[in-house]
Amino acid sequence: MTYHHFAYIYDQLMAHAPYEKWISFTTNIIHQLEKEVHTIVDLGCGTGSIAVRLAKSGFDVIGVDQSTDMLTAAAERALNDNVSINWIEQDIRKLTGFNQIDLFISYCDVINYVTKKHDLQSVFERVYHSLRTGGIFIFDVHSFAYAQKKLIGQTFADVTDDLAYIWECEQGNHRGEMYHYLTFFQRENGKYIRFDETHHQRTYEIYVYEQLLNSGGFTKIHFYSDFLFEKTFSEEHSERIFIVAEK
């Protein structure tokens, strides 16, 4: 998958994303677990919307992404917002070079793009060994039920003056596996330019994530539904599941 074109329209597509909820969830977890957090590594940081917000809140932030184009957009955002962030081009499955980190985050279903269990295991192990004792890893995923009922087999579309898209989500060969086929029409100089993207994701039931995190070294694991702290966790009725693992 290439993000060359996608990186430059990503912020348009995500204009209504609840970024402040991700920030609030992060700070609430830090306070709830009574952790002292200075350094945060954002895995799959994209165009830096969350990383920049965290930096503006006073954290030392490092953004990691495998897309040069995404990181270019992120660096421009940080410059415009006058914050200093270290941007690193790296595949999170091969994460290296981090030590004694207070907190790793990975939001906007980035972990769903890690579609093989052995790669998930690698991510979890590498994060664990990069954290300080008492450090935290927070990430979110599509719930299995949400993927099956609300994504797979569905078609979505939207049209604005400058951008239109058609998004089809199809079942893969494995449980929870999905392929997102997106066709975009972007207006440039009075004409619409077409380009296509294929995004491959997979989600698992939470017991799988728990087993893999345990195998990676994590023993304290908590689950939350849809940014909420107040309600009892329900895997079946969640759309986005947040998983918090402590070292």
C-alpha positions in Angstrom: 0.0 0.0 0.0 1.3 3.5 -0.9 0.2 6.6 0.9 1.7 9.0 -1.7 -1.6 10.6 -2.8 -3.5 9.6 0.3 -1.2 11.6 2.6 -2.3 14.8 1.0 -6.0 14.3 1.4 -6.0 12.4 4.7 -6.7 15.5 6.7 -9.7 16.3 4.6 -11.1 12.8 5.1 -10.4 13.0 8.8 -11.7 16.6 9.3 -14.4 15.4 11.7 -12.3 12.8 13.6 -12.6 13.1 17.4 -9.0 13.9 18.0 -9.7 15.7 21.3 -11.3 12.5 22.6 -8.0 10.6 21.9 -6.1 13.3 23.8 -8.6 13.2 26.7 -8.5 9.4 26.8 -4.7 9.4 26.9 -4.5 12.0 29.8 -7.3 10.2 31.7 -5.4 6.9 31.5 -2.2 8.6 32.7 -4.1 10.1 35.7 -6.1 7.0 36.5 -3.0 4.8 36.6 -1.1 7.5 38.4 1.8 7.5 36.0 4.5 10.1 35.5 4.7 10.6 31.7 7.1 12.9 30.0 7.9 11.1 26.7 5.3 9.7 24.3 6.0 7.7 21.1 3.1 7.8 18.6 3.2 4.7 16.5 1.6 5.2 13.1 1.4 9.0 13.7 0.2 9.8 10.1 0.0 13.5 9.5 0.6 14.3 13.2 -2.8 15.5 14.4 -2.6 13.6 17.7 1.2 14.0 18.1 1.1 17.7 17.7 -1.8 18.1 20.2 0.1 16.1 22.8 3.2 18.2 22.2 1.2 21.4 22.7 0.0 19.9 26.0 3.6 19.7 27.2 4.7 16.2 26.4 7.9 15.3 24.7 6.6 13.5 21.6 8.2 11.3 18.9 6.2 10.4 15.9 6.8 7.1 14.0 5.4 6.2 10.6 6.5 4.2 7.6 5.2 6.8 5.1 7.6 9.6 4.1 4.7 11.6 2.7 2.7 11.3 6.0 5.8 12.4 7.9 6.3 15.4 5.6 2.8 16.5 6.2 3.3 15.9 10.0 6.5 18.0 10.1 4.7 20.9 8.3 1.9 20.7 10.8 4.3 20.8 13.7 6.2 23.8 12.2 2.9 25.7 11.7 1.9 25.0 15.3 5.4 25.9 16.6 6.1 22.6 18.4 9.2 20.5 18.3 8.7 16.8 17.5 11.1 14.1 16.4 9.7 12.4 13.3 11.1 8.9 12.5 10.4 6.8 9.4 10.1 3.2 10.6 8.0 0.1 10.2 6.4 -0.5 13.7 6.8 -4.3 13.1 10.6 -3.6 13.2 10.6 -1.0 15.9 14.1 -0.3 17.2 16.1 2.4 18.9 13.8 3.3 21.8 14.7 2.9 25.4 13.0 3.8 28.7 10.0 5.3 27.1 7.1 6.4 29.4 4.2 5.8 27.0 3.6 4.3 23.5 0.3 5.1 21.8 -1.1 3.8 18.5 -4.5 5.2 17.6 -6.9 5.5 14.6 -6.8 1.6 14.2 -3.2 1.6 13.2 -2.8 -1.8 14.9 -5.5 -3.2 12.6 -3.0 -2.7 9.7 -0.8 -5.3 11.4 -2.6 -8.3 9.9 -0.5 -11.3 10.9 -0.3 -12.6 14.5 3.5 -13.0 14.4 3.8 -9.4 13.3 1.5 -8.3 16.1 3.6 -10.3 18.5 6.7 -8.5 17.2 5.2 -5.1 17.8 4.1 -6.0 21.3 7.5 -7.4 22.2 9.4 -4.5 20.8 7.1 -2.0 22.6 7.5 -3.9 25.9 11.3 -3.9 25.7 11.3 -0.2 24.8 9.2 0.9 27.8 10.6 1.8 31.2 9.4 -0.3 34.1 5.9 1.0 34.8 5.5 2.3 31.3 2.3 2.0 29.4 1.1 1.0 25.9 -2.3 2.3 24.7 -3.8 1.4 21.4 -7.2 1.0 19.7 -8.7 -1.4 17.3 -12.0 -2.0 15.5 -14.0 -4.4 17.6 -14.6 -7.8 15.8 -18.4 -7.3 16.0 -18.2 -3.8 14.5 -16.0 -5.0 11.6 -18.4 -7.9 10.9 -21.7 -5.9 11.2 -20.8 -2.3 10.1 -17.8 -2.5 7.8 -17.4 -5.8 5.9 -19.8 -6.0 2.9 -20.6 -2.3 3.1 -20.1 0.6 0.6 -19.6 4.2 1.7 -19.4 7.4 -0.4 -19.1 11.1 0.0 -18.9 14.1 -2.3 -17.6 17.6 -1.6 -16.6 20.4 -4.0 -13.0 19.3 -4.1 -13.1 15.6 -3.2 -15.3 12.6 -3.8 -14.7 9.0 -2.8 -16.3 5.6 -3.0 -15.2 3.1 -0.3 -16.0 -0.6 -0.5 -15.1 -3.0 2.3 -14.8 -6.7 1.5 -14.2 -9.8 3.6 -10.7 -11.4 3.4 -9.9 -15.0 3.7 -9.6 -15.0 7.4 -11.8 -14.1 10.3 -11.8 -10.4 10.9 -9.8 -9.7 7.8 -10.9 -6.9 5.4 -9.8 -5.1 2.3 -10.9 -1.5 1.9 -11.0 -0.5 -1.8 -11.1 3.3 -2.1 -11.5 5.3 -5.3 -10.9 9.1 -5.0 -11.7 12.0 -7.3 -9.7 15.0 -6.4 -10.2 18.4 -8.0 -7.1 20.0 -9.4 -7.0 23.0 -11.7 -10.7 22.6 -12.6 -10.4 18.8 -13.3 -10.9 15.8 -11.2 -7.9 13.4 -10.9 -8.7 9.8 -10.0 -6.6 7.6 -7.9 -7.1 4.3 -6.0 -6.1 2.9 -2.7 -6.3 -0.6 -1.2 -6.0 -0.9 2.6 -5.6 -4.2 4.2 -6.8 -4.6 7.9 -7.6 -7.4 10.3 -9.1 -7.4 13.7 -9.3 -10.1 16.4 -11.4 -10.9 19.4 -9.8 -9.3 22.5 -8.6 -12.6 23.9 -6.2 -12.8 21.0 -4.7 -9.4 21.8 -4.5 -10.3 25.5 -2.7 -13.6 24.7 -0.2 -11.8 22.4 0.4 -9.0 24.9 1.0 -11.6 27.7 3.4 -13.4 25.4 5.2 -10.1 24.8 5.7 -9.6 28.6 2.7 -7.5 29.6 0.7 -8.7 32.6 -1.6 -5.8 33.5 -4.1 -5.3 30.7 -7.2 -3.2 30.7 -10.0 -2.8 28.1 -12.2 0.2 27.4 -15.1 0.9 25.0 -15.4 3.9 22.6 -13.4 6.4 24.7 -15.5 5.7 27.8 -14.4 5.1 31.4 -17.8 5.1 33.1 -19.6 2.1 31.5 -18.8 -1.5 31.9 -16.7 -2.8 29.1 -18.6 -4.8 26.4 -16.7 -6.3 23.5 -19.9 -7.1 21.6 -21.3 -3.5 21.9 -18.1 -1.6 21.3 -17.1 0.0 18.0 -13.6 1.0 18.9 -11.8 -0.9 21.7 -9.0 0.7 23.6 -6.4 -1.6 25.1 -4.1 -0.4 27.9 -1.1 -2.6 28.8 1.4 -1.8 31.7 4.9 -3.0 31.9 
